[in-house]
Every structure is written in C-alpha cells, then in structure tokens.
Amino acid sequence: MSGGRRFPKGQISRISGSHNPGTDRFHILVSNNFRTLRHPLNPL
C-alpha cells in the first residue's frame, strides 16, 4: 500500500482513519476469518 505517498498529508490521515470503507471491510474480513477458524463445525 505504497500508493498513499501520492496524497497530501491531510488526505493520508483521512484515508488511514477508521472511516475508510476499504479498511473497515478488511478488518471485517479478517475478523470473520478468525471466527471461522475458531468455529467448532469448521472441517479444517
């Protein structure tokens, strides 16, 4: 994610904030993956 250098400092702080839908979606996917790994019915 080195593309952040193209934006000004003000935009970087805004993009890296918790209001970024991409970051929120990433955290949701990660939390869902951990939840699936810990699920007792998971065949893996």
Beta strands, then each sheet from edge to edge (+ up, - down):
end
